[in-house]
Amino acid sequence: MFDQQRGMLSLLVTRDPALAHPLKYLFLVILKHRFETISSFQKISELEIDLSTKSVVLVHVPRECDGEIQAVDRLKSLDKKPVIIVLRERENNCGIDAFLAGADDVVQWPCPLEELAARVGVRLGHVLDREHFRNGKVQWETEAYISERAQLTTVEAEILRVLYSRQGEIVSRDEMSHAIDGRPWQYGDRKFDVHVGRIRKKFSREFGPEISVATVRSSGYRLLTVNQDGGDGS
């Protein structure tokens, strides 16, 4: 989707946990950033967070600014300023003030996760994969919802993403290993079998028969929904 982003650090400042869930999925699972969430700028000094090490800082501004814009202005004094993206609520018309304070971008929230990803990529100077955004198959909000409701770990969410992008199709262990770890699968490695077993239990608990993952003997894994034929899973 973008050129290499692993190793980047991003920070979200928000008091709204409902906003944190999809953004955690976007940055950790899709963009491969290391990602932190804090409730206020006061926590930065308390936790001794070094903002100069962050690639992206997202600042959620609710209906009233409550000092967030002033905090954005203070970020300009950093020798190495991160990309600053302000997420403003629809009722909040702080866009101009945010830009004047030093924000690199202002996004009305909620917005599609793929749009936010594109904005982050452009601000970081990365090359966007046009075909990826134009194929009409991006369903990141749904993936994030499933991951959050089933309480998947980061690795489990990464596996979900690979399977969800190919619903109903068999994904081999080798394809999974290349997508998750960037290397070929080694015979006898049961890493994905273990994770898929845990995902299956979580899906069964939260979704019943609506969403499931089948292990296809000698082939790989397949994500199934109530609208798909279960095939020969085990």
C-alpha positions as CSV (number, residue, x, y, z in Angstrom):
1,M,0.0,0.0,0.0
2,F,2.8,2.4,1.0
3,D,6.5,2.0,0.9
4,Q,8.1,0.6,4.0
5,Q,6.8,2.0,7.3
6,R,7.8,-0.5,9.9
7,G,9.5,1.0,12.9
8,M,7.6,4.3,12.8
9,L,6.1,5.5,16.1
10,S,2.7,7.2,16.2
11,L,0.7,8.8,19.1
12,L,-3.0,9.5,19.5
13,V,-4.2,12.0,22.0
14,T,-7.9,11.5,22.8
15,R,-10.3,11.0,25.7
16,D,-12.6,8.9,23.5
17,P,-11.9,5.1,23.6
18,A,-14.4,4.6,20.8
19,L,-12.2,6.6,18.5
20,A,-9.0,4.9,19.7
21,H,-10.1,1.4,18.7
22,P,-10.3,1.9,14.9
23,L,-7.2,4.1,14.8
24,K,-5.2,1.5,16.8
25,Y,-6.2,-1.1,14.1
26,L,-5.2,1.3,11.3
27,F,-1.8,2.1,12.7
28,L,-0.8,-1.1,14.3
29,V,-2.2,-3.7,11.8
30,I,-2.4,-1.9,8.5
31,L,0.3,0.8,8.6
32,K,2.6,-1.3,10.8
33,H,3.4,1.7,13.1
34,R,4.1,1.3,16.8
35,F,1.2,3.1,18.3
36,E,0.4,4.6,21.7
37,T,-2.8,6.3,23.0
38,I,-2.9,8.9,25.8
39,S,-5.9,10.8,27.2
40,S,-4.3,14.3,27.3
41,F,-1.2,16.3,26.7
42,Q,-0.6,16.4,30.4
43,K,0.1,12.7,30.3
44,I,3.1,13.4,28.0
45,S,5.1,15.0,30.8
46,E,3.9,12.5,33.4
47,L,4.9,9.6,31.3
48,E,8.0,11.3,29.9
49,I,7.1,10.7,26.3
50,D,9.6,12.1,23.8
51,L,7.5,13.6,21.0
52,S,10.5,14.1,18.8
53,T,10.7,10.3,18.4
54,K,7.1,10.2,17.0
55,S,6.5,10.1,13.2
56,V,2.8,11.1,13.6
57,V,0.8,12.7,16.4
58,L,-2.9,12.7,16.0
59,V,-4.8,15.1,18.2
60,H,-8.5,14.6,18.7
61,V,-10.4,17.9,19.2
62,P,-13.9,17.4,20.6
63,R,-16.7,19.9,20.4
64,E,-14.7,22.3,22.6
65,C,-11.0,22.7,22.1
66,D,-10.0,22.6,25.8
67,G,-6.4,23.5,25.1
68,E,-5.7,21.0,22.3
69,I,-5.0,23.7,19.8
70,Q,-2.7,25.5,22.2
71,A,-0.9,22.2,22.7
72,V,-0.5,21.8,18.9
73,D,1.1,25.3,18.8
74,R,3.7,24.2,21.4
75,L,4.7,21.2,19.3
76,K,6.2,23.7,16.8
77,S,9.0,24.4,19.2
78,L,10.4,20.8,18.8
79,D,13.6,20.5,16.9
80,K,12.2,17.4,15.1
81,K,8.5,18.0,14.7
82,P,6.3,15.0,14.0
83,V,3.5,15.1,11.4
84,I,0.6,16.6,13.3
85,I,-2.9,15.7,12.2
86,V,-5.9,17.2,14.0
87,L,-9.1,15.1,14.1
88,R,-12.0,17.5,14.6
89,E,-15.6,16.7,15.4
90,R,-18.2,17.7,12.8
91,E,-19.6,20.4,15.2
92,N,-16.1,21.9,15.8
93,N,-15.0,24.6,13.3
94,C,-11.4,24.7,14.6
95,G,-9.8,23.9,11.2
96,I,-8.2,27.3,10.5
97,D,-7.0,27.7,14.1
98,A,-5.4,24.2,13.9
99,F,-3.5,25.1,10.7
100,L,-2.4,28.4,12.2
101,A,-1.2,26.5,15.3
102,G,1.0,24.3,13.1
103,A,-1.1,21.3,12.2
104,D,0.0,19.6,9.0
105,D,-3.6,18.4,8.2
106,V,-7.1,18.7,9.7
107,V,-9.5,15.8,9.2
108,Q,-13.2,15.8,10.1
109,W,-14.0,12.8,12.2
110,P,-15.4,10.3,11.6
111,C,-13.8,9.8,8.2
112,P,-13.0,6.6,6.2
113,L,-9.9,4.9,7.5
114,E,-8.5,4.5,4.0
115,E,-8.7,8.3,3.5
116,L,-6.9,8.9,6.8
117,A,-4.3,6.4,5.7
118,A,-3.8,8.2,2.4
119,R,-3.5,11.5,4.2
120,V,-0.9,10.1,6.6
121,G,1.1,8.5,3.7
122,V,1.1,11.8,1.8
123,R,2.2,13.8,4.8
124,L,5.0,11.4,5.5
125,G,6.2,11.6,1.9
126,H,5.3,8.0,1.0
127,V,4.3,6.6,-2.4
128,L,0.6,5.6,-2.4
129,D,-0.4,2.4,-4.2
130,R,-3.2,3.7,-6.4
131,E,-4.5,0.3,-7.4
132,H,-4.9,-0.6,-3.7
133,F,-7.2,2.3,-3.1
134,R,-9.1,2.0,-6.3
135,N,-10.0,-1.7,-6.2
136,G,-13.1,-1.1,-4.1
137,K,-12.4,-3.9,-1.7
138,V,-11.2,-1.9,1.3
139,Q,-13.3,-2.6,4.3
140,W,-11.1,-1.5,7.1
141,E,-13.9,-0.3,9.4
142,T,-15.5,-3.8,9.3
143,E,-12.1,-5.4,10.0
144,A,-11.5,-3.1,12.9
145,Y,-15.0,-3.8,14.3
146,I,-14.5,-7.5,14.1
147,S,-11.0,-7.3,15.7
148,E,-12.2,-5.1,18.5
149,R,-15.3,-7.1,19.3
150,A,-13.5,-10.4,19.3
151,Q,-10.6,-8.8,21.3
152,L,-7.9,-10.0,18.9
153,T,-4.3,-9.5,19.6
154,T,-2.2,-7.6,17.1
155,V,-0.9,-10.8,15.4
156,E,-4.4,-12.2,15.4
157,A,-5.7,-9.0,13.8
158,E,-3.0,-9.2,11.1
159,I,-4.1,-12.8,10.3
160,L,-7.8,-11.6,10.2
161,R,-6.8,-8.9,7.7
162,V,-5.2,-11.4,5.4
163,L,-8.1,-13.8,5.6
164,Y,-10.8,-11.0,5.3
165,S,-9.2,-9.6,2.1
166,R,-9.7,-13.1,0.5
167,Q,-13.0,-14.1,2.0
168,G,-14.1,-17.6,1.0
169,E,-10.7,-18.4,-0.6
170,I,-8.0,-20.7,0.9
171,V,-4.9,-18.8,2.1
172,S,-1.9,-21.1,2.3
173,R,0.5,-21.0,5.3
174,D,3.2,-19.8,2.9
175,E,1.0,-16.9,1.8
176,M,0.2,-16.1,5.4
177,S,3.9,-16.1,6.4
178,H,4.9,-13.8,3.5
179,A,2.0,-11.4,4.4
180,I,2.7,-11.4,8.2
181,D,6.4,-12.1,8.6
182,G,7.8,-11.3,5.1
183,R,9.4,-14.7,4.7
184,P,8.5,-18.2,3.4
185,W,6.7,-20.6,5.7
186,Q,8.9,-23.4,7.1
187,Y,7.4,-26.9,7.2
188,G,6.5,-27.9,10.7
189,D,6.0,-24.3,12.0
190,R,2.7,-24.4,13.8
191,K,2.6,-20.6,14.6
192,F,-0.4,-19.9,12.4
193,D,-2.2,-23.0,13.5
194,V,-2.0,-21.9,17.1
195,H,-3.2,-18.3,16.3
196,V,-6.0,-19.5,14.0
197,G,-7.2,-21.9,16.8
198,R,-7.4,-18.9,19.2
199,I,-9.2,-16.8,16.6
200,R,-11.7,-19.6,15.9
201,K,-12.6,-19.8,19.6
202,K,-13.0,-16.0,19.9
203,F,-15.2,-15.8,16.8
204,S,-17.3,-18.7,18.1
205,R,-17.8,-16.9,21.3
206,E,-18.7,-13.5,19.8
207,F,-20.2,-14.3,16.4
208,G,-21.5,-17.8,16.6
209,P,-21.9,-19.2,13.0
210,E,-21.9,-15.8,11.4
211,I,-18.1,-15.6,11.1
212,S,-15.7,-18.6,11.3
213,V,-12.2,-19.7,10.2
214,A,-11.8,-23.1,8.7
215,T,-8.5,-25.0,8.6
216,V,-8.3,-26.9,5.2
217,R,-6.2,-30.0,5.5
218,S,-2.8,-29.7,3.7
219,S,-3.8,-26.3,2.2
220,G,-4.3,-23.5,4.7
221,Y,-7.1,-21.4,6.1
222,R,-10.4,-19.9,4.9
223,L,-12.6,-17.2,6.4
224,L,-16.3,-18.0,6.1
225,T,-19.4,-16.0,6.7
226,V,-23.1,-17.1,6.9
227,N,-23.4,-16.2,3.2
228,Q,-20.5,-18.6,2.1
229,D,-20.4,-22.3,1.7
230,G,-18.5,-23.9,4.6
231,G,-16.6,-26.3,2.3
232,D,-14.3,-29.0,3.7
233,G,-13.0,-27.3,6.8
234,S,-12.0,-29.1,10.0
